[in-house]
Amino acid sequence: METKHTLTNEFLLIALVQGEPVYTILGTKGSLSFPQLELFRYADPAVTGWTIPLVHDTALPIYPKPPFTRQLQHFARVCRGTEEPGCSALEGLKAVATLEAIKESIRTGLPVEVTQE
């Protein structure tokens, strides 16, 4: 019997892993471990290098509810007028325009320009 996983189900399983990081996202200004969400960074971003100690920040908050559930609850609060939107309608429109351009580029194999006005 074949087991199928969705990205969401795999994410929930990974989020339950204890101990060592499953992934570490590395950048020029620091790193983030996953699923622990611990941040390692330089105390002074202007002073970096292999010999400079990193600051270990405490884990970022992990919310027990899936992101889509939290987004839908936030949307409902915005509709009721009890909370402000996380982004403006214009920013939402720009995001949709960008996604549509990505779909068009995938379909045609050509670059698609997105105006951000």
One Martini backbone bead per residue (centre of mass of N, CA, C, O) as a GRO file, in nm:
protein
  117
    1MET     BB    1   0.093   0.038   0.025
    2GLU     BB    2   0.061   0.366  -0.051
    3THR     BB    3   0.203   0.660   0.074
    4LYS     BB    4   0.066   0.981   0.111
    5HIS     BB    5   0.195   1.316   0.104
    6THR     BB    6   0.174   1.621   0.221
    7LEU     BB    7   0.318   1.903   0.300
    8THR     BB    8   0.162   1.943   0.563
    9ASN     BB    9   0.211   1.665   0.688
   10GLU     BB   10   0.517   1.679   0.685
   11PHE     BB   11   0.540   1.929   0.858
   12LEU     BB   12   0.406   1.812   1.113
   13LEU     BB   13   0.619   1.591   1.153
   14ILE     BB   14   0.869   1.773   1.172
   15ALA     BB   15   0.765   1.950   1.415
   16LEU     BB   16   0.803   1.684   1.616
   17VAL     BB   17   1.092   1.700   1.616
   18GLN     BB   18   1.363   1.621   1.822
   19GLY     BB   19   1.653   1.812   1.863
   20GLU     BB   20   1.783   1.803   1.585
   21PRO     BB   21   1.817   1.941   1.299
   22VAL     BB   22   1.686   1.913   0.976
   23TYR     BB   23   1.736   2.217   0.914
   24THR     BB   24   1.964   2.469   0.768
   25ILE     BB   25   1.964   2.814   0.731
   26LEU     BB   26   2.187   2.999   0.534
   27GLY     BB   27   2.365   3.309   0.585
   28THR     BB   28   2.543   3.609   0.601
   29LYS     BB   29   2.386   3.689   0.900
   30GLY     BB   30   2.293   3.378   0.943
   31SER     BB   31   2.087   3.126   1.116
   32LEU     BB   32   1.831   2.857   1.078
   33SER     BB   33   1.658   2.627   1.257
   34PHE     BB   34   1.490   2.309   1.172
   35PRO     BB   35   1.217   2.320   1.390
   36GLN     BB   36   1.330   2.516   1.627
   37LEU     BB   37   1.388   2.822   1.550
   38GLU     BB   38   1.694   2.900   1.568
   39LEU     BB   39   1.906   3.183   1.609
   40PHE     BB   40   2.205   3.277   1.431
   41ARG     BB   41   2.422   3.561   1.506
   42TYR     BB   42   2.553   3.864   1.488
   43ALA     BB   43   2.591   4.124   1.701
   44ASP     BB   44   2.757   4.267   1.462
   45PRO     BB   45   2.701   4.311   1.127
   46ALA     BB   46   2.994   4.454   1.074
   47VAL     BB   47   3.106   4.191   1.239
   48THR     BB   48   3.257   3.930   1.057
   49GLY     BB   49   3.333   3.573   1.083
   50TRP     BB   50   3.484   3.278   1.177
   51THR     BB   51   3.593   3.417   1.466
   52ILE     BB   52   3.306   3.511   1.527
   53PRO     BB   53   3.076   3.508   1.745
   54LEU     BB   54   2.763   3.383   1.810
   55VAL     BB   55   2.431   3.447   1.853
   56HIS     BB   56   2.179   3.285   2.058
   57ASP     BB   57   1.862   3.269   1.997
   58THR     BB   58   1.570   3.215   2.074
   59ALA     BB   59   1.303   3.069   1.996
   60LEU     BB   60   1.064   3.087   1.797
   61PRO     BB   61   0.745   3.087   1.760
   62ILE     BB   62   0.511   2.814   1.786
   63TYR     BB   63   0.227   2.723   1.620
   64PRO     BB   64  -0.022   2.479   1.650
   65LYS     BB   65  -0.147   2.597   1.408
   66PRO     BB   66  -0.210   2.613   1.104
   67PRO     BB   67  -0.164   2.866   0.884
   68PHE     BB   68  -0.444   2.860   0.743
   69THR     BB   69  -0.610   2.887   0.999
   70ARG     BB   70  -0.492   3.158   1.093
   71GLN     BB   71  -0.568   3.316   0.837
   72LEU     BB   72  -0.875   3.270   0.853
   73GLN     BB   73  -0.913   3.398   1.133
   74HIS     BB   74  -0.804   3.674   1.053
   75PHE     BB   75  -1.008   3.729   0.828
   76ALA     BB   76  -1.257   3.723   1.011
   77ARG     BB   77  -1.168   3.963   1.191
   78VAL     BB   78  -1.160   4.167   0.963
   79CYS     BB   79  -1.461   4.137   0.877
   80ARG     BB   80  -1.558   4.226   1.177
   81GLY     BB   81  -1.349   4.468   1.275
   82THR     BB   82  -1.116   4.355   1.501
   83GLU     BB   83  -0.898   4.375   1.262
   84GLU     BB   84  -0.623   4.429   1.086
   85PRO     BB   85  -0.467   4.398   0.815
   86GLY     BB   86  -0.156   4.270   0.709
   87CYS     BB   87  -0.245   4.395   0.429
   88SER     BB   88  -0.301   4.549   0.157
   89ALA     BB   89  -0.473   4.547  -0.130
   90LEU     BB   90  -0.230   4.622  -0.305
   91GLU     BB   91  -0.041   4.397  -0.207
   92GLY     BB   92  -0.228   4.167  -0.292
   93LEU     BB   93  -0.232   4.240  -0.594
   94LYS     BB   94   0.073   4.209  -0.638
   95ALA     BB   95   0.084   3.909  -0.566
   96VAL     BB   96  -0.108   3.812  -0.788
   97ALA     BB   97   0.053   3.927  -1.027
   98THR     BB   98   0.305   3.757  -0.971
   99LEU     BB   99   0.173   3.477  -0.993
  100GLU     BB  100   0.069   3.512  -1.283
  101ALA     BB  101   0.351   3.553  -1.407
  102ILE     BB  102   0.460   3.279  -1.330
  103LYS     BB  103   0.255   3.110  -1.487
  104GLU     BB  104   0.320   3.234  -1.765
  105SER     BB  105   0.622   3.158  -1.768
  106ILE     BB  106   0.578   2.855  -1.749
  107ARG     BB  107   0.401   2.827  -2.006
  108THR     BB  108   0.618   2.988  -2.211
  109GLY     BB  109   0.932   3.033  -2.109
  110LEU     BB  110   0.906   3.338  -2.032
  111PRO     BB  111   0.942   3.642  -1.943
  112VAL     BB  112   0.764   3.846  -1.694
  113GLU     BB  113   0.641   4.151  -1.643
  114VAL     BB  114   0.609   4.342  -1.335
  115THR     BB  115   0.413   4.584  -1.218
  116GLN     BB  116   0.457   4.816  -0.915
  117GLU     BB  117   0.195   5.049  -0.909
   0.00000   0.00000   0.00000
